[in-house]
Amino acid sequence: DSTKVFAELGYRYQANDSVRMNKLTAVNSSNTVFLKSRILNKPNAQLSVFVNYRVLEDQDGDDEDEKSLNSRLVYNQSVLGGGIRWTTVYESNNGVLAQQEFTYIQVEPGQGIYTWIDYNENGIQELEEFEVAQFTDQAEYIRVLLPNQVFVKTRDNRFSQTLILNPQAWSSSEGFKKFLSHFYNQTTYIVDRKVRRDDQLNIRPFDNGEEDQLGLSLNVRNSLFYNRGKQRYTTSYTFVSSSTNNLISLGLQQNSLKSHQLNFTHKLKQAWLINLKGTLGNNKSESQNFANRNFKIENYLLGPKLSYLLNRQTRFDVFYEYRNKENQLGEMETLDQHKLGLSFAYNNAEKISISGEFNYIDNQFQGSAFSPVAYQMLEGLQPGTNFTWNLLLQKRITKFLDANLTYFGRKSEDSETIHTGSVQ
């Protein structure tokens, strides 16, 4: 405990016995070598490494020796007085992936996560007919994993990198350094890959597993800010790219998302706040066995918002959003959505908090509105005119007791008004 830097190297032998044919019999043994270390520990840099290598030997000799390697490396670095910081994390582990099957069970409305939509109108609940509920009153089903004895041995490799550029320390400088001090940039890259395990200890997370690949999560995010958090010509640009591949009992499921978002905020005369946002991107989903769930939706959004700040506790908003979505697969569905809304918020941290919102939504939809693709594009609403509204009340009763009241309502052209409320 008295040293900032250390390394612990160890060896462990383990023998396992089990009762077989009413006799206590040796079944396997393992030899393990491990390393725990903090190689570098300075105010501006830290490096720690953990490695655990094990060879499991079967006493009967029927199975080949099983080799496993679990490791973790974490490196933090800060330079230029914190103006540049980055974190690198690498992990490699042996694991198992269940060929999991599941079913859906109905629960009380609002207590579940999924909703059932009988797309083929045969009255039979089929796995591909369950969607993540967009509204609380529709959340009537939960997903339950079924007992399963089929597991696939996997090799899990994960790498993440975070880089932050924050030249705020130059705010008192002059010229170009002064200009750079207004910016802030954060970049994150994460790759998490699962491949079928074999005799080779593949520890490279960037290698394509091809037919042995059982799961992949790849995420890239970059956010660039100007005047971050100041509400004076504050501008941010965010790029997001993510993709996931998952193997389930129904086959391979692939999803990808790309998004560009620009946000501008500026405060006028201490009472008015202007916000402009725009997004451009696409959302793609491919299912190996259910073609009706495949889509590639191109979309963009433009949305101005004007806020009136009555005081530090109260604000009123009026906003408009135009959203366009086009499916590039199948029936080529399209959506032009116009959304006009009003909202308010009152927040007294010591006593009570109230917020509410009312939205008028006009969905000009082309295509079949009764399909998984339409449910994604319309976000649970209907073509034509829709109204949604909500109210949230939070009250501190005592130091140890809070009360939350939530109310949500919606109305579409071809449906009755639906009211949902909860007390907590």
C-alpha positions as CSV (number, residue, x, y, z in Angstrom):
1,D,0.0,0.0,0.0
2,S,3.0,2.3,0.4
3,T,4.0,2.3,-3.3
4,K,2.2,4.0,-6.2
5,V,3.5,1.4,-8.7
6,F,3.3,-2.4,-8.2
7,A,3.2,-5.7,-10.0
8,E,1.8,-9.0,-8.5
9,L,2.7,-12.2,-10.4
10,G,1.1,-15.5,-9.3
11,Y,0.5,-19.1,-10.1
12,R,-2.4,-21.3,-9.0
13,Y,-3.1,-25.0,-9.4
14,Q,-6.6,-26.3,-8.8
15,A,-7.9,-29.9,-8.9
16,N,-11.7,-30.5,-9.2
17,D,-13.5,-33.7,-8.0
18,S,-17.1,-34.8,-8.6
19,V,-19.3,-37.7,-7.6
20,R,-19.6,-40.1,-10.5
21,M,-21.0,-43.7,-10.3
22,N,-21.3,-43.1,-6.5
23,K,-17.6,-42.4,-6.2
24,L,-15.7,-39.2,-5.7
25,T,-13.6,-39.0,-8.8
26,A,-11.1,-36.4,-10.2
27,V,-12.6,-34.8,-13.3
28,N,-10.2,-32.0,-14.2
29,S,-7.4,-29.8,-13.1
30,S,-6.2,-26.3,-14.1
31,N,-3.0,-24.3,-14.1
32,T,-3.3,-20.6,-13.9
33,V,-0.8,-17.8,-14.2
34,F,-1.9,-14.2,-13.5
35,L,-0.5,-10.7,-13.4
36,K,-2.0,-7.7,-11.5
37,S,-0.1,-4.5,-12.0
38,R,-0.2,-0.7,-11.9
39,I,2.7,0.1,-14.1
40,L,2.3,3.9,-14.2
41,N,0.7,6.1,-11.6
42,K,1.4,9.8,-12.1
43,P,-0.9,12.8,-11.8
44,N,-1.2,13.1,-15.6
45,A,-0.8,9.4,-16.6
46,Q,-2.0,6.0,-15.2
47,L,-1.6,2.5,-16.7
48,S,-2.8,-0.7,-15.1
49,V,-2.7,-4.2,-16.6
50,F,-4.4,-7.4,-15.6
51,V,-3.8,-10.8,-17.3
52,N,-5.1,-14.2,-16.3
53,Y,-4.1,-17.3,-18.4
54,R,-5.5,-20.7,-17.6
55,V,-5.1,-24.2,-19.1
56,L,-7.9,-26.7,-18.1
57,E,-7.0,-30.3,-18.4
58,D,-9.7,-33.1,-18.5
59,Q,-8.7,-36.1,-16.4
60,D,-10.4,-38.6,-18.7
61,G,-8.6,-37.3,-21.7
62,D,-11.8,-37.2,-23.8
63,D,-11.7,-33.5,-24.3
64,E,-8.8,-31.3,-25.5
65,D,-7.2,-28.9,-23.0
66,E,-9.2,-25.7,-22.8
67,K,-7.1,-22.5,-22.9
68,S,-8.5,-19.2,-21.7
69,L,-7.1,-15.7,-21.5
70,N,-8.8,-12.9,-19.6
71,S,-7.1,-9.5,-19.7
72,R,-7.8,-5.9,-19.1
73,L,-5.6,-2.8,-19.8
74,V,-6.6,0.7,-18.8
75,Y,-4.5,3.8,-19.8
76,N,-5.3,7.4,-18.9
77,Q,-3.2,10.4,-20.2
78,S,-3.5,14.1,-19.7
79,V,-1.3,16.8,-21.4
80,L,-1.3,20.6,-21.7
81,G,-2.8,21.1,-18.3
82,G,-5.8,18.9,-19.1
83,G,-6.4,20.5,-22.5
84,I,-6.0,17.0,-24.1
85,R,-7.2,13.9,-22.3
86,W,-7.6,10.4,-23.5
87,T,-8.6,7.0,-22.1
88,T,-7.8,3.7,-23.6
89,V,-9.5,0.5,-22.4
90,Y,-8.8,-3.0,-23.8
91,E,-10.5,-6.2,-22.6
92,S,-10.3,-9.8,-23.8
93,N,-12.4,-12.5,-22.2
94,N,-13.6,-16.1,-22.6
95,G,-17.4,-16.5,-22.3
96,V,-20.5,-18.3,-23.5
97,L,-23.4,-17.1,-25.6
98,A,-26.8,-18.8,-25.1
99,Q,-28.8,-19.8,-28.1
100,Q,-31.6,-18.2,-26.2
101,E,-35.2,-18.6,-27.0
102,F,-37.9,-16.4,-25.4
103,T,-41.6,-15.8,-25.2
104,Y,-43.8,-12.9,-24.2
105,I,-46.1,-12.9,-21.2
106,Q,-48.9,-10.4,-20.6
107,V,-48.8,-8.2,-17.5
108,E,-50.8,-5.2,-16.2
109,P,-50.9,-2.3,-18.6
110,G,-47.9,0.0,-18.0
111,Q,-45.9,-2.6,-16.2
112,G,-44.4,-4.2,-19.4
113,I,-42.1,-3.1,-22.2
114,Y,-43.6,-4.5,-25.4
115,T,-46.9,-4.3,-27.2
116,W,-48.5,-6.9,-29.5
117,I,-49.8,-5.9,-32.9
118,D,-51.6,-8.6,-34.8
119,Y,-50.2,-7.7,-38.3
120,N,-51.6,-10.7,-40.1
121,E,-54.9,-10.6,-38.1
122,N,-55.0,-14.3,-37.4
123,G,-55.4,-13.9,-33.6
124,I,-52.2,-15.8,-32.9
125,Q,-49.3,-14.1,-31.0
126,E,-46.2,-14.6,-33.1
127,L,-42.7,-13.5,-32.1
128,E,-42.2,-11.0,-35.0
129,E,-45.4,-9.2,-34.0
130,F,-44.1,-7.7,-30.7
131,E,-42.8,-4.1,-30.7
132,V,-41.2,-2.0,-28.0
133,A,-44.2,0.1,-26.8
134,Q,-44.1,3.8,-27.6
135,F,-46.7,4.6,-25.0
136,T,-47.2,3.5,-21.4
137,D,-50.7,2.2,-21.8
138,Q,-49.5,-0.1,-24.7
139,A,-46.8,-1.7,-22.6
140,E,-48.6,-4.9,-21.7
141,Y,-46.0,-7.6,-22.3
142,I,-42.6,-8.6,-21.0
143,R,-40.0,-10.8,-22.6
144,V,-39.2,-14.0,-20.7
145,L,-36.2,-16.2,-21.4
146,L,-37.0,-19.9,-21.8
147,P,-34.8,-22.6,-20.0
148,N,-32.0,-23.4,-22.4
149,Q,-29.0,-25.8,-22.3
150,V,-27.5,-24.8,-25.6
151,F,-24.5,-22.5,-25.2
152,V,-21.8,-21.5,-27.7
153,K,-18.3,-20.8,-26.4
154,T,-17.2,-17.3,-27.4
155,R,-14.2,-15.1,-27.4
156,D,-15.1,-11.5,-26.4
157,N,-12.7,-8.7,-27.4
158,R,-13.5,-5.1,-26.5
159,F,-11.7,-1.8,-27.2
160,S,-12.7,1.7,-26.3
161,Q,-11.0,5.0,-26.9
162,T,-12.1,8.4,-25.6
163,L,-10.4,11.7,-26.6
164,I,-11.3,15.1,-25.1
165,L,-9.9,18.4,-26.5
166,N,-10.6,21.2,-24.1
167,P,-8.5,24.4,-24.6
168,Q,-10.4,26.4,-22.1
169,A,-7.2,27.2,-20.3
170,W,-6.4,29.6,-23.1
171,S,-9.4,31.8,-22.4
172,S,-7.2,34.5,-21.0
173,S,-4.9,34.4,-24.0
174,E,-5.0,36.6,-27.1
175,G,-5.5,35.9,-30.8
176,F,-5.8,32.4,-32.2
177,K,-5.5,30.7,-28.7
178,K,-8.4,32.9,-27.4
179,F,-10.5,31.8,-30.4
180,L,-9.7,28.1,-29.8
181,S,-10.7,28.4,-26.1
182,H,-14.3,28.6,-27.2
183,F,-14.3,25.1,-28.5
184,Y,-14.7,21.7,-26.9
185,N,-14.5,18.3,-28.6
186,Q,-15.1,14.8,-27.4
187,T,-14.6,11.6,-29.5
188,T,-15.6,8.1,-28.4
189,Y,-14.9,4.9,-30.3
190,I,-16.1,1.5,-29.0
191,V,-15.9,-2.0,-30.6
192,D,-17.2,-5.1,-28.9
193,R,-16.9,-8.3,-30.8
194,K,-17.9,-11.9,-30.0
195,V,-16.6,-14.7,-32.1
196,R,-16.8,-18.5,-31.8
197,R,-14.0,-19.8,-29.6
198,D,-11.5,-22.2,-31.1
199,D,-8.0,-23.4,-30.2
200,Q,-6.5,-20.1,-31.3
201,L,-6.4,-17.3,-28.7
202,N,-7.6,-14.5,-31.0
203,I,-7.3,-11.2,-29.0
204,R,-7.7,-8.8,-31.8
205,P,-11.0,-6.9,-31.6
206,F,-10.7,-5.4,-35.1
207,D,-10.5,-8.8,-36.9
208,N,-13.7,-9.7,-38.9
209,G,-15.0,-12.9,-37.5
210,E,-16.8,-13.7,-40.7
211,E,-18.9,-16.9,-40.3
212,D,-17.6,-17.4,-36.7
213,Q,-18.8,-13.9,-35.6
214,L,-21.7,-14.2,-33.2
215,G,-22.1,-10.6,-32.0
216,L,-20.8,-7.2,-32.8
217,S,-21.3,-3.7,-31.3
218,L,-19.5,-0.8,-33.0
219,N,-20.1,2.8,-31.9
220,V,-18.5,6.0,-33.0
221,R,-19.6,9.4,-31.5
222,N,-18.0,12.8,-31.9
223,S,-19.4,16.0,-30.4
224,L,-18.0,19.5,-31.2
225,F,-19.1,22.4,-29.1
226,Y,-18.7,26.2,-29.4
227,N,-19.3,28.2,-26.2
228,R,-20.4,25.0,-24.4
229,G,-22.9,25.7,-21.7
230,K,-22.9,29.5,-22.0
231,Q,-26.2,30.1,-24.0
232,R,-24.4,32.7,-26.1
233,Y,-24.2,31.6,-29.8
234,T,-23.8,28.1,-28.4
235,T,-23.4,25.6,-31.2
236,S,-22.9,21.9,-31.2
237,Y,-22.4,19.3,-33.9
238,T,-22.8,15.7,-33.1
239,F,-22.0,12.7,-35.3
240,V,-23.2,9.2,-34.3
241,S,-22.6,5.9,-36.1
242,S,-23.5,2.6,-34.5
243,S,-24.1,-0.9,-35.7
244,T,-25.0,-4.1,-33.9
245,N,-25.2,-7.8,-35.0
246,N,-26.8,-10.3,-32.6
247,L,-27.4,-14.0,-33.0
248,I,-30.7,-15.1,-31.4
249,S,-32.8,-18.2,-31.8
250,L,-34.7,-16.5,-34.6
251,G,-31.6,-15.9,-36.6
252,L,-29.2,-13.0,-37.2
253,Q,-30.4,-9.5,-36.4
254,Q,-28.5,-6.5,-37.7
255,N,-29.1,-2.9,-36.9
256,S,-27.3,0.3,-37.9
257,L,-27.8,4.0,-37.2
258,K,-26.1,7.1,-38.6
259,S,-26.9,10.6,-37.5
260,H,-25.7,14.2,-38.0
261,Q,-27.1,16.7,-35.5
262,L,-26.6,20.5,-35.4
263,N,-27.9,22.5,-32.5
264,F,-27.8,26.3,-32.0
265,T,-28.8,28.2,-28.8
266,H,-28.7,31.9,-28.1
267,K,-30.1,34.0,-25.3
268,L,-31.6,37.5,-26.0
269,K,-32.1,40.2,-23.3
270,Q,-32.0,37.8,-20.4
271,A,-35.6,36.6,-21.1
272,W,-35.7,35.0,-24.5
273,L,-33.9,31.9,-25.6
274,I,-33.7,30.8,-29.3
275,N,-32.9,27.2,-30.2
276,L,-32.5,25.8,-33.7
277,K,-31.8,22.1,-34.4
278,G,-31.4,20.0,-37.5
279,T,-30.7,16.3,-37.9
280,L,-29.9,14.1,-40.9
281,G,-29.4,10.4,-40.9
282,N,-30.6,6.9,-41.5
283,N,-31.8,3.9,-39.6
284,K,-31.4,0.4,-41.0
285,S,-32.6,-3.0,-39.7
286,E,-32.2,-6.5,-41.3
287,S,-33.7,-9.7,-39.9
288,Q,-32.4,-13.0,-41.3
289,N,-35.8,-14.7,-41.2
290,F,-38.5,-11.9,-41.2
291,A,-38.4,-9.9,-44.4
292,N,-41.3,-7.7,-43.2
293,R,-39.1,-6.3,-40.4
294,N,-36.4,-5.1,-42.8
295,F,-36.2,-1.4,-43.4
296,K,-33.7,1.4,-44.3
297,I,-35.2,4.8,-43.3
298,E,-33.6,8.0,-44.5
299,N,-34.7,11.0,-42.4
300,Y,-34.1,14.6,-41.7
301,L,-35.5,17.1,-39.2
302,L,-35.7,20.9,-38.8
303,G,-36.9,22.4,-35.6
304,P,-36.9,26.0,-34.3
305,K,-37.9,26.7,-30.6
306,L,-38.5,30.0,-28.8
307,S,-38.5,30.1,-25.0
308,Y,-39.5,32.9,-22.6
309,L,-37.7,32.8,-19.2
310,L,-40.1,34.4,-16.8
311,N,-37.6,34.0,-14.0
312,R,-35.1,31.4,-12.8
313,Q,-37.9,29.0,-11.9
314,T,-40.4,29.4,-14.8
315,R,-40.2,29.1,-18.5
316,F,-42.6,28.9,-21.5
317,D,-41.8,27.3,-24.9
318,V,-43.3,27.3,-28.3
319,F,-41.7,25.0,-31.0
320,Y,-42.2,23.6,-34.5
321,E,-40.6,20.5,-36.0
322,Y,-40.7,19.3,-39.6
323,R,-39.6,15.7,-40.1
324,N,-39.3,13.7,-43.3
325,K,-38.8,9.9,-43.4
326,E,-38.4,7.6,-46.5
327,N,-38.0,3.9,-46.4
328,Q,-35.6,2.7,-49.1
329,L,-36.7,-1.0,-49.0
330,G,-39.9,-2.9,-49.6
331,E,-43.0,-0.8,-50.0
332,M,-41.0,2.5,-50.0
333,E,-43.1,4.2,-47.3
334,T,-42.8,7.9,-46.8
335,L,-43.7,10.3,-44.0
336,D,-44.0,14.1,-43.9
337,Q,-44.6,15.1,-40.3
338,H,-45.5,18.6,-39.0
339,K,-45.4,19.1,-35.2
340,L,-46.4,22.3,-33.4
341,G,-46.2,22.4,-29.6
342,L,-46.4,24.4,-26.4
343,S,-44.7,23.6,-23.1
344,F,-44.0,25.1,-19.7
345,A,-41.9,24.2,-16.7
346,Y,-41.8,25.5,-13.1
347,N,-39.2,24.2,-10.8
348,N,-38.8,25.1,-7.1
349,A,-36.2,22.6,-5.9
350,E,-37.3,22.9,-2.2
351,K,-41.1,22.5,-2.7
352,I,-42.6,21.5,-6.1
353,S,-41.9,21.0,-9.7
354,I,-44.5,21.1,-12.5
355,S,-44.0,20.6,-16.3
356,G,-46.5,20.1,-19.1
357,E,-46.6,19.9,-22.9
358,F,-49.2,20.0,-25.7
359,N,-48.5,18.8,-29.3
360,Y,-50.3,19.0,-32.6
361,I,-48.9,16.4,-35.0
362,D,-49.9,16.1,-38.6
363,N,-48.6,12.8,-40.2
364,Q,-48.8,12.7,-44.0
365,F,-48.0,9.0,-44.5
366,Q,-47.8,7.1,-47.8
367,G,-48.0,3.3,-47.5
368,S,-49.6,0.7,-45.3
369,A,-49.9,2.0,-41.8
370,F,-50.3,-1.5,-40.4
371,S,-46.8,-2.9,-40.5
372,P,-43.6,-3.0,-38.4
373,V,-42.0,-0.4,-40.7
374,A,-45.0,2.0,-40.2
375,Y,-44.9,1.5,-36.5
376,Q,-41.2,2.6,-36.5
377,M,-41.8,5.6,-38.7
378,L,-45.0,6.9,-37.0
379,E,-43.6,6.2,-33.5
380,G,-46.8,4.6,-32.4
381,L,-49.1,7.4,-33.8
382,Q,-51.6,7.2,-36.7
383,P,-51.6,8.9,-40.1
384,G,-53.5,12.2,-40.2
385,T,-54.1,14.5,-37.2
386,N,-52.8,13.5,-33.8
387,F,-52.7,15.3,-30.4
388,T,-50.6,14.4,-27.4
389,W,-50.3,16.1,-24.1
390,N,-48.7,15.4,-20.7
391,L,-48.3,16.8,-17.2
392,L,-45.8,15.9,-14.5
393,L,-46.1,17.0,-10.9
394,Q,-43.3,16.4,-8.4
395,K,-43.8,17.3,-4.7
396,R,-41.5,17.0,-1.8
397,I,-43.6,16.2,1.2
398,T,-40.9,15.6,3.8
399,K,-37.1,15.1,3.8
400,F,-37.7,11.4,3.2
401,L,-40.9,11.4,1.2
402,D,-41.6,12.6,-2.4
403,A,-44.8,12.3,-4.5
404,N,-44.8,12.1,-8.3
405,L,-48.0,12.4,-10.4
406,T,-47.8,11.7,-14.1
407,Y,-50.5,12.2,-16.7
408,F,-50.3,11.5,-20.4
409,G,-53.0,11.8,-23.1
410,R,-53.3,11.3,-26.9
411,K,-55.9,11.4,-29.6
412,S,-55.8,10.3,-33.2
413,E,-58.4,10.6,-36.0
414,D,-59.4,7.0,-35.9
415,S,-59.1,6.3,-32.2
416,E,-60.7,7.3,-29.0
417,T,-58.9,9.6,-26.6
418,I,-56.6,7.7,-24.3
419,H,-55.7,8.9,-20.8
420,T,-52.9,7.4,-18.8
421,G,-52.0,8.4,-15.2
422,S,-49.7,7.1,-12.5
423,V,-48.9,8.0,-8.9
424,Q,-45.6,7.2,-7.2
